[in-house]
Amino acid sequence: EAVVSTQSTGDAALSFNDKVSHSNRGIDRMLDTGAQALKQLREQRGTLKAIKNRMAGIANTLGLSTTVMKLVERRSAHDQYLFYIGCCVTLLIMFLLLYYVL
C-alpha cells in the first residue's frame, strides 16, 4: 500500500509539474504577444508622425498654392478685361479710319 500511495503522489507531482509548465508556456506566449503588440504600436507611432509631418507640409503647400491660384485668377480676370478693352479700342480705331479715309 505504501508503494501505491507513493506512485499516486509521484503521479500527482508530475501532473502538477506539467500543469505549471503549461501555464508558464502560456504566460510566455502572452508576454511575447504583448511585446510584439508594443513593437507594432511604436512602429505605427513613427509612421503616424511621418504622415503628420507630410500632411503639414502638404497643407502649407496647398495654402501657398491657394494664394497663388487666387492671384492667378485675379490676374486672369484683369487680363481678360484688358483684352476686351483693347479689342474695342482697335475696332473703334479701324471704324474711324474707314470712316474718315473712305
C-alpha positions in Angstrom: 0.0 0.0 0.0 2.9 2.3 0.7 4.1 1.8 -2.9 0.7 2.7 -4.3 0.4 6.0 -2.4 4.0 6.9 -3.4 3.1 6.3 -7.1 -0.1 8.3 -6.8 1.9 11.1 -5.1 4.5 10.9 -7.8 1.8 11.0 -10.5 0.2 13.9 -8.8 3.5 15.7 -8.6 4.2 15.0 -12.3 0.7 16.2 -13.2 1.2 19.4 -11.2 4.6 19.9 -12.8 3.0 19.5 -16.3 0.3 22.0 -15.4 2.8 24.5 -14.1 5.0 24.1 -17.3 1.9 24.5 -19.5 1.0 27.7 -17.5 4.5 29.0 -17.9 4.4 28.5 -21.7 1.0 30.2 -21.8 2.4 33.2 -19.9 5.5 33.3 -22.1 3.2 33.4 -25.2 1.2 36.2 -23.7 4.3 38.2 -22.9 5.6 37.6 -26.5 2.3 38.7 -27.9 2.3 41.9 -25.7 5.9 42.6 -26.7 5.0 42.3 -30.4 2.0 44.5 -30.0 4.1 47.1 -28.2 6.7 47.0 -31.0 4.0 47.4 -33.7 2.5 50.3 -31.8 5.9 52.0 -31.7 6.3 51.5 -35.4 2.8 52.8 -36.1 3.6 55.9 -33.9 6.6 56.6 -36.1 4.6 56.1 -39.3 1.8 58.4 -38.0 4.4 61.1 -37.1 5.8 60.9 -40.6 2.3 61.2 -42.1 1.5 64.1 -39.8 4.7 65.9 -41.0 3.9 65.2 -44.6 0.3 66.4 -44.1 1.6 69.6 -42.5 3.9 70.1 -45.5 1.1 69.5 -47.9 -1.2 71.9 -46.0 1.4 74.6 -46.2 2.0 73.9 -49.9 -1.8 74.0 -50.5 -2.1 77.2 -48.6 0.6 78.7 -50.7 -1.0 77.2 -53.8 -4.4 78.6 -52.9 -2.9 82.0 -52.6 -1.1 81.7 -55.8 -4.2 80.4 -57.6 -6.2 83.4 -56.3 -3.6 85.7 -57.6 -3.6 83.9 -61.0 -7.4 84.1 -61.2 -7.4 87.8 -60.4 -4.6 88.4 -62.9 -6.5 86.3 -65.5 -9.7 88.4 -64.9 -7.7 91.7 -65.3 -6.0 90.3 -68.5 -9.4 89.4 -69.9 -10.7 92.9 -69.2 -7.7 94.4 -70.9 -8.1 92.1 -73.9 -11.7 93.2 -74.4 -10.9 96.9 -73.9 -8.0 96.5 -76.4 -10.4 94.8 -78.9 -12.9 97.6 -78.5 -10.3 100.3 -78.9 -8.8 98.6 -82.0 -12.3 98.2 -83.6 -13.1 101.9 -82.9 -9.8 103.0 -84.5 -10.5 100.7 -87.5 -14.0 102.2 -87.9 -12.8 105.7 -87.5 -10.0 105.1 -90.1 -12.5 103.6 -92.5 -15.0 106.5 -91.9 -12.5 109.3 -92.4 -10.3 107.7 -95.1 -13.1 106.4 -97.3 
